[in-house]
Amino acid sequence: MSTPTATLVHDLDVLHSSYVSAINLAIESGQDDYVAELAASYDREATLMVAQREGKTHLLPLRRRRAA
């Protein structure tokens, strides 16, 4: 039997794996700008997935502190 948390964790794992593959290919190709773009995109997609599954979309977009 699958629980909502187990499904979310699995879906996040699948998302992560797809981004790892894409980022590794970009690194091998020397596409540093694309690597940064992919990393930011993964962060957005994973955050959105969690917020949607947990019913917390009202907290989006997240506000991040700027580095000092």
Secondary structure, 3 states (H helix, E strand, C coil): CCCHHHHHHHHHHHHHHHHHHHHHHHHHCCCHHHHHHHHHHHHHHHHHHHHHHHCCHHHCCCCCCCCC
